[in-house]
Amino acid sequence: MSNAYAEFDYCNSAPFIIEMYGEGGDVSNPTLFAVPISYTFTGVYPTDPNNSGPAKNKWKKMYVTVSPFAQVYTSLRYYYIVVRANLPSGQANGYVLLDNFKLISD
């Protein structure tokens, strides 16, 4: 497998993490990896910590290398990229905006 990346633009007032999740096991051995496997790639701090609303200058671009997970777990049938966000203690609301999400390989 060549290198594969998730590319996306983001703007957020709540921190979030990017994970890759796989399931399905080997077709010839359905009990292999019957339990889903996940891996956290990175955490992202807010681009808008004051929660003032998305603005052009608060958007950032990110590249996340996803190929190592897929190279280790080659027998999985399904792969998912997951975005998880939780509000920090004391923060009443927040947002995570993603745009132009792409998977790229070379």
C-alpha positions in Angstrom: 0.0 0.0 0.0 1.3 3.5 -0.8 1.0 6.4 1.6 -2.5 7.5 2.3 -3.6 10.8 4.0 -6.9 12.3 5.1 -6.9 16.0 4.1 -9.5 18.5 5.4 -10.1 22.0 6.4 -11.4 22.7 9.9 -12.6 25.4 12.2 -13.5 24.6 15.8 -14.3 26.0 19.2 -14.3 22.6 20.9 -11.3 20.3 20.8 -11.6 17.1 18.7 -9.7 14.0 17.9 -9.2 12.0 14.7 -9.4 8.2 14.9 -9.3 5.4 12.5 -11.6 2.5 13.2 -11.7 -0.9 11.5 -13.8 -4.0 11.7 -14.7 -7.1 9.9 -11.9 -9.5 10.3 -10.5 -11.9 7.8 -13.1 -13.3 5.4 -11.6 -16.8 5.8 -11.6 -16.5 9.6 -14.6 -14.4 10.8 -13.6 -14.6 14.4 -10.3 -12.8 13.7 -10.7 -9.1 14.7 -14.4 -9.7 15.6 -13.9 -6.9 18.1 -13.6 -3.5 16.4 -10.1 -1.9 16.5 -9.5 1.8 16.8 -6.4 4.0 16.8 -6.3 7.7 17.7 -4.1 9.7 15.3 -4.2 13.2 16.8 -6.0 15.7 18.9 -6.8 19.2 17.7 -7.0 22.3 19.9 -9.6 25.0 19.0 -8.9 27.5 16.3 -11.7 29.7 17.8 -11.2 29.3 21.6 -13.5 32.3 22.3 -16.4 30.6 20.4 -17.0 33.8 18.4 -18.2 31.9 15.3 -16.4 30.7 12.2 -14.4 33.2 10.3 -12.2 32.9 7.3 -9.0 33.5 9.2 -9.8 30.7 11.7 -9.9 27.9 9.2 -6.9 25.6 9.1 -5.8 22.7 6.9 -4.7 19.3 8.3 -3.2 16.2 6.8 -3.4 12.9 8.8 -1.4 9.9 7.7 -3.8 6.9 7.7 -1.7 4.3 5.9 0.1 2.9 8.9 -3.2 1.7 10.4 -4.3 0.1 7.2 -0.9 -1.5 6.7 -0.9 -3.1 10.1 -4.5 -4.3 9.9 -4.6 -5.6 6.4 -7.3 -8.2 7.0 -10.0 -5.8 8.1 -12.9 -5.4 5.6 -14.0 -2.0 6.7 -12.1 1.2 7.6 -13.7 4.3 9.0 -12.3 7.7 9.9 -14.0 9.0 13.1 -14.1 12.5 14.5 -14.9 12.8 18.2 -15.5 16.0 20.1 -16.3 16.7 23.8 -16.9 20.0 25.4 -14.3 20.8 28.1 -15.5 21.3 31.6 -17.1 24.7 32.0 -17.8 25.2 28.2 -21.5 25.3 27.5 -21.4 25.0 23.7 -19.0 24.6 20.9 -18.7 23.5 17.3 -16.4 21.5 15.0 -16.7 22.3 11.3 -15.0 20.1 8.6 -14.8 21.0 4.9 -13.2 19.6 1.8 -12.5 16.2 3.4 -10.5 14.0 1.0 -8.5 10.7 1.1 -5.3 11.0 -0.9 -2.7 8.4 -1.8 0.5 8.6 -3.7 
